[in-house]
Amino acid sequence: MKIAVLVAGLRFDSQRRIINGILEKAVEDGTDTYIFSCDAWTYSSESFNQGETAIFSLPDFSDYDGVIFHGDTIYAQSIIDNVLDKIRESGVPCISLNVKHEGMLYVGMENASGIYEIVDHMIKVHRAKKVAFISGPVENYDAEGRLAAYQRALTDNEIVPDGRYVFYGDYHPDSGKEAVEYFYDMQGDFPDAIVSANDEMALGAFYELEEKGYDVPGQILLSGYDYAFVGRHHYPKITSVKRPESELGRRAYSMLKDKIDGKPVVEEPDLKCTPIFSDSCGCKDAEQRDEKRFRRKTVKNRLHAITYSEILKSSSADFTGVANFNDLLEQMKKYIAMIDPEELYICMRKDMHDFFIGLNDNIGQDEEDSDAAVGYTSDITIPLFYKKGAFGRHKKFAVDKLLPDELLNKGGGQFYTIVPLHYQQRCYGYCVLANSKLLMDSELFHLFIMNVNNAFESLRKKNMLNDMVQKLNRMWVYDTLTGVFNRAGFFKFAYDIIASARQAGENLFVLFLDMDGLKSINDKYGHDAGDNIIQTMGRIMNQTRRHGELLMRYGGDEFVVLAKNYTEAEAEQYMDQVRAGMENYNAMSKNPYILDASMGYTLIEPTEDLDLEELIEMADKEMYKAKNEKKRIKALKK
């Protein structure tokens, strides 16, 4: 069996426990699990969130036996709606966590009673009169349920809810800090209790309260929600709500499996949550801490942070300093080996990969707001993977495979975590971790992925800049119409040929060509026709070069050739080849005009005081002799 799980914010304890509950059952059953996740939040820019949430467009749900969707962790209704539409179109069974959606089975946790009991506890037990609330994001299902429970508890205690005492956050610690600043600056009494919609915001509030001189719980009561590790091991321990997330994950998996197996499925009542009253609201905590486990965990986290901080600092510097794509891959190898995941795959859009290796000049040139590099293309390549201590790469494969069959692990119970690789909305691909909980257990690994993303963008811009410099260089030395050297390019390299000829005691060959009848073509057929015939002349002369001759468009319809060590016979042969090229063109062309030109040349031994312009003028005079002779013969024929 093969299932997809869609969830954002794996770094949060709540999501982590749910996923662990799913995996506990899936691995035991031999089910392969594909977890699609991102880190899009309300405070992030729209373009960044577009790049992050693109990961939810990646799975082809019809390729899975079932889906578990935790849509309430995704803070963009349009993304949620798109995912729901795709799941419904696929026809596969889906379990929705905590939010009911039409046509999908539901499993959830009771969301309101914990907040209600905490607010009621603050008022009745601790005599709080001004209870403030730090909510989650607007239009988030969990956040709305907790806010409603807070308001209901106030009303039931005959306190009129006051909107001034509600601050909308985003579940991050900074929201708690900003909430305290907001309550501190607002008109009216400062709250004597603050209830937070999660523990992270409660901790942010705690340290801002401490900064402003407030004692918790002596002067102000504080609580959180989710019973996160950081809250329950904090001093003072944060009053919180314990939720059965692991059981939710297990129940969701079991329900999905029964549905896939064709067994009858009955939705069960919501799992109950339990308030844990503790130090931060002035209560004695009934639960005993496992000090031994806590100390080991703290030290382990500290060592992990020290190791990763060095990896993050060094990789950031090394990644941005690379010269090309292969150098970047070599630097990435160094740090991936240090992290040493069991398996890691850098999967890249093929057009992006081709751009980096110089096979596609267009993908990097689109405007920043273009849709050209948004989302995933049909073809993917793996420029780098790490599997059981060894590195490799893999050729092109179809994106709906996610990973090529030959790289997938055989046997059931495998799990893969997939996160986006992007810069703002520009999609580079995705990263896959196999049988690894790095993305759940390490917040710092997310920062490493950000370093990889930034490295791709930095290299893209460096490639674009180099390409622009090359184009500017070409514009300086090349004629834009014909692609041959202009005067600047010709004179830049001509003196090297002259010096080489003088040193070797060889002569110089200078040919001057002037096109015949160009003005008439321009007058009768327009300047586009004139430009076309000039381009054709340049192409013929360029194709005639065989021995390093230097070719220049000298003027509007004039070309100059410079070479060394030519004989009279070779000079005449060169002009014959140019004439043959014109005759071949005229024979094949359907134009109402012909390509013709007059040529003259000079051969001279170079001296130290040689003036190149004078040498060109000498060839020019020979050309005019030929042109006048051509006119004389033409007149005689009349």
Secondary structure, DSSP 8 states (H G I E B T S, - for coil): -EEEEE-S-TTSHHHHHHHHHHHHHHHHHT-EEEEE-----TTS-HHHHHHHHGGGGS--GGGSSEEEE-GGG---HHHHHHHHHHHHHHT--EEEESS--TTSEEE-B--SHHHHHHHHHHHHTT--SSEEEEE--TT-HHHHHHHHHHHHHHHHTT----GGGEEE--SSHHHHHHHHHHHHHSSS---SEEEESSHHHHHHHHHHHHHTT--TTTT-EEE-SS--HHHHTSSS--BEEE--HHHHHHHHHHHHHHHHTT--------B--EEE--GGGT----S---HHHHHHHHHHHHHHHHHHHHHHHHHHHHHHT-SSHHHHHHHHHHHHHHH--SEEEEEEEHHHHHHHTTS-SSGGGS-TT-STTSS--SEEEEEEEEETTEEEEEEEEEGGGSS-GGGS--SS--EEEEEEEEETTEEEEEEEEES--HHHH-HHHHHHHHHHHHHHHHHHHHHHHHHHHHHHHHHHHB-TTTSSB-HHHHHHHHHHHHHHHHHHT--EEEEEEEESSHHHHHHHH-HHHHHHHHHHHHHHHHHH--S--EEEE-SSSEEEEEEES--HHHHHHHHHHHHHHHHHHHHH---SS---EEEEEEEE---TT--HHHHHHHHHHHHHHHHHHHHHHHHHH-
